[in-house]
Amino acid sequence: MIRFYHNPRCSKSREALHLLQARGVELEVIDYLKHPPSEEELEQLLTLLDLDARELLRQKEPEFETLHLADVTLERKHLIRVMAAHPRLIERPIAVGAQRAVIGRPPEKVLSLLP
């Protein structure tokens, strides 16, 4: 099963979801804007993605500027707390397999989780 953090308004997220559905993959689809991941879940995602918290931030969202997130002195915990409170800031889509996760940009990247 693949856990899929999805934003239905995002074309890349819709494309990635379609690629997985077309292959009959068992999915748990999470609309992360309605059901944001907790700080603990974000920590786990970052570990599986092997990313720094800053790399998961969408810098073009208005909140990025409003919340002064370009400040390089901000700590990981702060960035994670902000993403949990403002899920639009989380890069999308994220697909999570058994041992790792990928950001579906480009959408075909989610296929790397398939056996």
Helices and strands as residue ranges (DSSP letters): E 2-6, H 11-22, E 27-31, H 39-49, G 53-56, H 62-66, H 76-85, G 87-89, E 94-96, E 101-103, G 107-113
